[in-house]
Amino acid sequence: MPSQLWPYTTPGIPDELFEHLPGIPFSQRELRLLLISQLRLKSDSVLWDIGAGTGTIPVEAGLLCPKGHIIAVERDEDVANLIQRNCDRFEVKNVQIIEGSAPECLHELKLSPDRVCIEGGKPIEDILPAVWHYLPTSGRVVATAANLEGLYAISQSFSLLRARNIEVVQSAVNRLETRGFSQTFVAVDPIFILSGEKLDV
């Protein structure tokens, strides 16, 4: 459902429209679009976003899923407040923010997810098996890794959980920026985006 600040049904809100704080993780627009495409959201999806950072994914998902419910998990109070401010900026009403550390706080969440996005938190080896327990059959998890170690940890966890339909995408994005009197293309830090679905039982 569009807002006054972003009156479009298309995802991909420009980065500068979000409030952000130095040092707080921020999913840039092009990477955010890749991540959202892997989530395969429905209008009524229940999404857990673990390690929600600035709140870009909860805001975009909240707008895309007007009948859905988005739960943003963030352990830092200041960052949780930032997520709320960004939700308010875009008039997003279907995002619930939980202050806590995953996986310990997951039992407090009232709605079970059909989609989970893991962007941060404790080691993925602890978080992924915990969220897997709450997923229904054909539930979907998308996780990001910024380095080879993270890629390996997510891949190994998916293997142990017998995830199906696993996909791995590595981003390669360049943006045109003005540097002095000239314009040049600058690379956005690449990330790995891994997705997998829960096997039928």
N, C-alpha and C positions, 0 to 999 in steps of 0.2 A: 504494500500500500504506500503510494508516494507521500512524501512530506513536502512542506513548502521549500525547505532548503535543497531537497533533491526530488523534483517533481516528475520523476521518470520511473518506469517499471524495470528498466534495464539496470543490472548491478554495475558496479565500477565507479563508486563515488570518488571524486578526486581527493587525494591525500590532504590537500590544504583545507578542506572543509571540516576535517576532524580536529578536535583539540587534542594535542599530545604533549607529553612531558619528556624532558631529556632523560635518556637511559631506559625508557619504558618501551618494550617491544611493540613494533608497529608493522602490520602487514601492508606493504605497499600495493597500490591498486592492481597492477598486472599480476602479482603473485596471489593477491586476494581472489582475483577472478579465476585463476587456475584452481585454487583450493575450493572455492564454492562450486565449480563445475564438478569436482570429484565427489563432493558431498551428495549430489543428486537429491536436492531437497524437494519436498512436496509442500503444497500449500498448508498442510496441517502437521508438518514434521515437528517432532520434539527433538531438539538439538542440545546436547551438552557441549559447551566450548570450554575446554580445560586449559588454563593458562591464557586467559582471554586478553591480557595486555591492555592495549588502548581501547579495545572494544569494537574494532572495525568489523570483524566477522559477526558478532552479535547484532550490530546495527544493520548490516547488509542482509543477514538472514531474517531478522525481524521484519524488514520491509518486504522480503520475498515470500515470507510465510505468514500471511495475515491471520490465518486460522491456527497457526502453530504456536509453540512455546519454546523460547530460547532460554537456557540456563547457562549463565556465564560464571565460571568458577575462577576466582582470583584470590590469592592469599594475602595480598597487601592492601590495607585499608585505603591508602591514598590512590592506588591504582583502581580499586573498586569504585571509588568516588569519581574517578576520571571516566570510567565506563558509563556510569550513570549520567554524567554530564553530556557525554556524546549521544546517549540514547535520547536525552531530553532535547538536544539540538535538532535531532531528526524526527522528533515526535514519535519515537518507537515505544509502544506500551506493552509489548508482549515479551520483554526481556526481564528475567529475574536474575539478580546478581547475588551470588553466594560467596561470602568471605570465608575462605578455608583452603586447606592444602590437600590436594588429591594424592593418593586415593583415600586418605583417612576420612574426608568429609563427605564422600559420595553417598553414604548411607542416609545422610540428612536430606538428600534430594527427593522430592515427593513424586516426581514424574519420571518414569523410566524412558530412556531415549530410544529412538530408532536411528538416530545419527549422532556420531560423536566426533568432535574435532579436538585433537590434542596438539596444542601449540607450545606447551611449556610445562613446568612443574618438576616433580621429582623424576628419577630415572624412568624411562619408558617401560623398562622391564617390570616395574611395580604398577604403573598406571594402566597399561594395556590389558593385562589379565583381569584387573579389577573392573574396568568398564565393560569388558567382554561378558562378565557375569550378568550385567543388567540388560544387555542387548537382546532383542527378540531374534528369532530366525530371520535371516536376510537383513538384519541390521547392519549398518555400515560405519566403519571407522576411517577417518582420514587423519594422518599424522605428518608432521613436518620435521625435517632434519637439516641442519645447516652444515654438517660435516660427515665424514665417512664413518666415524664411530656411531653417530646417531642413526645413519642409514642402516648399518649392520644390526644395531640393537632392535630397530623396528622390524627389519626383515626377519630376524631370528624369532622375535615375539610372535609375528604373524605365523611363522612356520610351526611353532609350538602350539599355537591355538588352532591350527588347521584352518586358517582363513582361506576363503576362496575368492576368485576373481580379483586377484591382487594386481594392482597397477602401480607403476613407479614413473614419475615425471620429474625431470630436472629442468628448472627454469633457466632461460637465457634471454634476459630482457635488457635492452639498451634504451636510454632516454635522451632526447635532445635537450641540452642545457646550454645556457649562455655563460661563457667564461671570458670575462673582459669584453673585447670587441668582437669576439667570434662565437660561433655556435658549434658544439661538438657533442658526439654521442658518448654517454657515460653509462657503464655497465651497472646494473642493480645486482647486489650480492645474490648469487644463485642459491636456491634451496632445493631439496628433494621433497616431493609430495608423494606419500605412499597411501594407498587406500586398499581396503579389503572388506569382505563381507563374511558374516557368521554362517557356518555350515548348517544345513538342515540337520535336525536331530531326530 
